[in-house]
Amino acid sequence: MNDILFFSIANHQMTVVGTDASYVKPLPRDYIAISPGQTVDALVCADQRPMRYYMAARAYSSSSAVPFDNTTTTAILEYRYGYSDSSTVSSLPPLPYYNSTGAALDFTTRLRSALGDDCQIDVPLNITTRMFSTLSINTLPCLPNRTCEGPNGTRLAASMTNRSFVLPQIDVLEAYYYDVKGVFGDHFPDFPPFFFNFTAKYLPLILKIPKRSTEVKILEYNETVEIVLQGTNLVAGIDHPLHLHGQSFYVVGWGLGNFDPDKDPLNYNLVDPPLQNSAMVPINGWTTIRFRAHNPGVWFMHCHLERHLTWGMDTVFIVKDGEHPQARMLPPPQDMPPC
């Protein structure tokens, strides 16, 4: 759960037809890039010489500062009939180099939503809530009598919009439904406390310390939201696969470097962007998502690299009830066991 992966099948091309349970325009690929928590639907035609072919995957890791497992994991695609020597296996399929950001983006940025009678898209055009969220690796003072692995003996942390999420003793869903006070705040910021060159090579130490809190973002039912997710170079720049529970979103834009609010929105894809619930924010780059908050409830948003999640790169969206019974949050089941 801590690596984005490249995947390929020897001598076989894949046709990607869906991601995160939504159809995309058929995309022929020799390899795919898939993030933790993401799904990719691909068709493979068994039209090669009958034998055994390697399937292979290995990590994509864009930061030299982060250790990772650089081994290649394999499995076998075996044709059932038509050959006699079961020991014959293909060579390993070619895979992009482990730190090839270009190869990862060449896959993710080519995805387009399928259009047709069964594939209607509804990209929000009139945005009611705009957010700009920085994604950062941070540091905190090491706890007493502990040994910490961060720079200069600090403790590693992570944040969204300079807020490092602290998990409460009572879950946010239960606290919200039963109106338990004091569990969370409702002031998750729409913007970072200040703007700077997020992707600069050298950044002041003071910027690396986040504010720890349990803050959520409250959304009205059917509110239309745009979030620019900006990666930073604090401590170490790296890709971040962001995942949102309860809602799918359209990935309308991306880029490397700092987001330019005057120029970059001009290049948004508002015609056929992919509908996903996970999106890769490239190293020291940005990704813009849009969604309509039409699913009442309490929904976790987090980086799907497990260590970043546990370090605090999370927040919660609470979507309030609508007017109709179908637009209201369901009660917990009667047989739901207590935590």
C-alpha positions in Angstrom: 0.0 0.0 0.0 3.0 2.3 -0.3 3.9 2.0 -4.0 2.4 3.1 -7.3 3.0 0.2 -9.7 3.8 -0.3 -13.4 2.2 -3.4 -14.8 2.6 -5.2 -18.2 2.1 -8.6 -19.9 4.7 -10.0 -22.2 3.8 -9.9 -25.9 0.3 -8.7 -25.1 -1.3 -5.3 -25.4 -4.0 -4.3 -23.0 -7.0 -2.2 -23.8 -8.1 -0.1 -20.8 -11.9 0.3 -20.7 -12.5 1.5 -17.2 -11.0 3.0 -14.0 -12.6 3.1 -10.5 -15.8 1.5 -11.8 -16.4 4.1 -14.6 -16.0 3.5 -18.3 -13.3 5.2 -20.3 -12.7 5.5 -24.0 -10.8 2.3 -25.1 -7.1 3.0 -24.6 -4.5 0.5 -26.0 -1.5 0.2 -23.7 1.7 -1.8 -23.4 1.7 -1.0 -19.7 -0.5 0.6 -17.1 0.3 2.7 -14.0 -1.9 1.9 -11.0 -2.0 3.5 -7.6 -2.9 1.9 -4.2 -6.7 1.8 -3.9 -7.3 2.3 -7.6 -8.9 -0.1 -10.0 -8.2 -0.5 -13.8 -10.3 -2.6 -16.1 -8.4 -3.9 -19.1 -9.2 -6.3 -21.9 -6.5 -8.7 -23.2 -6.8 -10.7 -26.4 -5.1 -14.1 -26.2 -3.9 -14.0 -29.8 -0.2 -14.9 -29.4 1.6 -18.2 -29.9 0.2 -20.7 -27.3 2.7 -20.8 -24.4 3.3 -19.2 -21.0 3.8 -15.5 -20.7 5.1 -13.4 -17.8 2.9 -10.7 -16.2 5.1 -8.3 -14.2 4.8 -5.3 -12.0 7.3 -3.1 -10.2 7.2 0.1 -8.2 7.2 3.6 -9.6 9.0 5.8 -7.0 9.7 9.4 -8.0 11.7 10.4 -4.9 15.3 9.3 -4.4 14.9 10.2 -0.7 12.2 7.5 -0.1 13.4 3.8 0.2 11.2 1.3 -1.7 11.2 -2.3 -2.8 12.7 -2.4 -6.3 12.0 -6.0 -7.0 9.8 -7.1 -9.8 6.8 -9.3 -8.9 5.6 -11.8 -11.6 2.8 -14.2 -12.4 2.1 -16.4 -15.4 -0.5 -16.0 -18.2 -0.9 -19.6 -19.5 -2.6 -20.6 -22.7 -4.7 -23.7 -21.9 -4.2 -25.6 -25.2 -1.9 -25.7 -28.2 1.5 -26.3 -26.8 3.4 -29.2 -25.3 6.4 -27.8 -23.5 5.0 -26.4 -20.3 8.4 -25.1 -19.2 8.6 -22.6 -22.1 8.1 -19.1 -20.6 8.4 -15.8 -22.3 11.0 -13.2 -21.3 9.9 -10.5 -18.8 7.8 -7.7 -20.4 9.5 -4.3 -20.7 8.5 -1.9 -17.9 9.2 1.8 -17.5 12.2 2.8 -15.3 11.3 3.0 -11.6 11.4 6.8 -11.4 9.9 7.6 -14.8 7.4 10.3 -14.0 6.8 10.8 -17.7 5.8 7.2 -18.2 3.3 7.4 -15.2 1.8 10.6 -16.6 1.7 9.2 -20.1 -0.8 6.7 -18.8 -2.9 8.6 -16.3 -3.3 11.8 -18.5 -4.5 9.8 -21.5 -7.7 8.6 -19.8 -10.9 10.0 -21.1 -14.5 9.3 -20.1 -16.5 7.2 -22.5 -19.4 9.1 -24.0 -22.7 7.6 -25.2 -26.3 6.6 -24.1 -25.0 4.5 -21.3 -22.1 6.8 -20.3 -23.4 10.2 -19.4 -21.1 12.7 -17.8 -21.9 15.6 -15.7 -18.8 17.8 -15.2 -19.7 20.7 -12.8 -19.3 23.9 -14.7 -20.7 26.4 -12.1 -18.5 25.9 -9.1 -19.9 27.0 -5.7 -16.9 25.9 -3.5 -13.3 26.4 -4.6 -10.4 24.9 -2.6 -6.7 24.8 -3.0 -5.0 22.1 -0.9 -1.3 21.6 -0.5 0.0 18.0 0.0 3.1 18.0 2.0 5.5 15.8 3.9 6.3 17.5 7.2 8.2 17.2 10.4 7.3 17.5 14.1 9.4 17.5 17.2 10.4 14.0 18.3 8.4 12.7 21.3 10.4 12.3 24.6 12.4 9.1 24.9 11.8 8.2 21.3 14.1 7.8 18.3 12.7 9.5 15.2 13.8 9.0 11.5 13.0 12.5 10.2 15.6 15.1 9.3 17.7 16.2 12.2 16.0 13.6 14.5 12.5 15.0 13.9 9.3 13.0 13.6 7.9 12.6 10.1 4.3 13.9 9.5 2.1 14.8 6.5 -0.6 17.3 5.8 -3.3 18.7 3.6 -3.5 22.5 3.5 -1.0 22.6 6.3 -3.3 20.6 8.6 -2.1 17.2 9.8 -5.2 15.2 10.6 -5.5 13.8 14.1 -7.7 10.7 14.4 -10.3 11.3 17.2 -11.2 8.7 19.9 -14.8 8.7 18.6 -15.1 8.4 14.8 -16.3 11.4 13.0 -19.3 9.6 11.4 -20.6 8.6 14.8 -20.0 12.0 16.3 -21.7 13.8 13.4 -24.8 11.5 13.4 -25.3 11.6 17.1 -24.3 15.2 17.5 -21.4 14.5 19.9 -19.7 17.7 20.7 -16.0 18.3 20.8 -14.9 15.5 18.6 -14.1 17.5 15.4 -14.0 21.1 14.2 -15.6 22.4 11.0 -13.0 24.8 9.9 -10.8 22.8 7.5 -9.3 25.7 5.4 -10.2 26.2 1.8 -6.7 27.6 1.2 -3.2 27.2 2.8 -2.2 29.9 5.4 0.1 31.5 2.8 1.3 30.9 -0.7 5.0 30.4 -1.7 7.0 28.6 -4.3 5.7 25.2 -3.3 8.1 23.3 -5.5 11.3 25.2 -4.7 14.4 23.1 -4.1 15.2 24.7 -0.7 12.4 25.8 1.6 12.5 27.4 5.1 12.4 25.0 8.0 9.4 26.8 9.6 7.2 25.8 6.6 7.8 22.1 7.4 5.9 22.2 10.7 2.1 21.6 10.2 -0.8 22.4 12.5 -2.2 19.2 14.0 -6.0 19.2 14.3 -9.2 17.3 13.6 -10.9 19.7 11.2 -13.5 18.7 8.5 -15.1 20.5 5.6 -18.9 20.8 5.6 -20.7 20.8 2.2 -24.3 21.5 1.4 -26.2 18.8 -0.5 -25.6 19.2 -4.3 -22.8 21.7 -3.8 -20.3 21.8 -6.7 -16.7 21.6 -5.6 -13.4 22.2 -7.3 -10.1 21.3 -5.5 -6.7 22.1 -6.8 -4.4 19.5 -5.2 -0.9 21.0 -5.1 2.2 18.8 -4.3 5.0 20.5 -2.5 8.7 19.9 -2.0 8.6 20.2 1.7 11.0 17.6 3.2 10.6 15.4 0.1 8.5 15.8 -3.1 6.8 12.7 -4.2 3.6 11.6 -6.0 0.4 11.4 -3.9 -2.5 9.1 -5.0 -5.4 11.0 -3.4 -8.6 9.0 -2.7 -12.1 10.2 -1.8 -14.7 7.9 -0.2 -18.4 8.2 -1.0 -18.0 10.4 -4.1 -16.4 10.1 -7.5 -14.8 13.1 -9.1 -13.7 14.3 -12.5 -10.0 14.9 -13.1 -10.2 18.0 -15.2 -6.5 19.1 -15.1 -3.0 18.4 -14.1 0.5 19.9 -14.5 4.1 20.0 -13.2 5.3 22.8 -11.0 3.2 25.4 -9.3 -0.5 25.8 -10.3 -1.1 29.0 -12.2 -4.6 30.2 -11.5 -4.6 32.5 -14.5 -3.3 30.2 -17.2 -3.9 26.6 -16.1 -7.7 26.6 -15.9 -7.8 27.6 -19.6 -6.5 24.1 -20.4 -9.0 22.1 -18.2 -10.8 19.2 -19.9 -14.5 19.9 -19.3 -15.7 17.7 -22.1 -14.6 14.1 -21.3 -12.4 14.0 -18.2 -12.1 10.6 -16.5 -14.5 10.0 -13.6 -12.5 8.4 -10.7 -12.3 8.2 -7.0 -8.5 8.1 -6.9 -6.2 10.5 -8.7 -2.4 10.7 -8.8 -0.9 14.1 -8.0 2.5 14.1 -9.7 5.7 14.9 -7.8 6.0 18.7 -7.4 2.9 19.1 -9.5 -0.8 19.6 -9.3 -4.1 17.9 -10.2 -7.6 19.6 -10.3 -10.7 17.6 -9.5 -14.4 18.6 -9.6 -17.4 16.8 -8.1 -21.0 17.3 -7.1 -21.7 16.6 -3.4 -24.8 14.5 -3.9 -24.1 11.6 -1.5 -25.0 12.7 2.1 -22.7 11.4 4.7 -19.2 11.5 6.2 -16.5 10.9 3.7 -12.7 10.4 4.3 -10.2 11.9 1.8 -6.6 10.8 2.1 -3.4 9.9 0.4 -3.5 6.2 -0.4 0.2 5.7 0.4 -0.3 4.1 3.8 2.5 5.9 5.6 1.2 9.3 4.4 -2.3 8.5 5.6 -1.0 7.5 9.1 1.1 10.7 9.2 -1.9 12.9 8.7 -2.4 13.6 5.0 -6.2 13.3 5.4 -9.3 15.3 5.9 -13.1 14.6 6.0 -15.9 16.0 3.9 -19.4 16.0 5.5 -22.2 16.3 3.0 -25.4 17.5 4.6 -28.8 16.0 3.9 -30.9 17.2 1.0 -34.7 17.9 1.2 -35.9 14.6 -0.3 -35.9 11.3 1.7 -33.5 9.8 -1.0 -31.1 12.6 -0.3 -30.7 11.9 3.4 -28.1 10.0 5.3 -29.2 6.5 6.3 -29.2 5.5 10.0 -26.8 2.9 11.2 -28.1 -0.7 11.0 -29.7 -2.1 14.2 -27.2 -4.9 14.4 -24.1 -2.8 13.9 -21.5 -3.9 16.5 -19.9 -1.2 18.7 -16.3 -0.3 18.2 
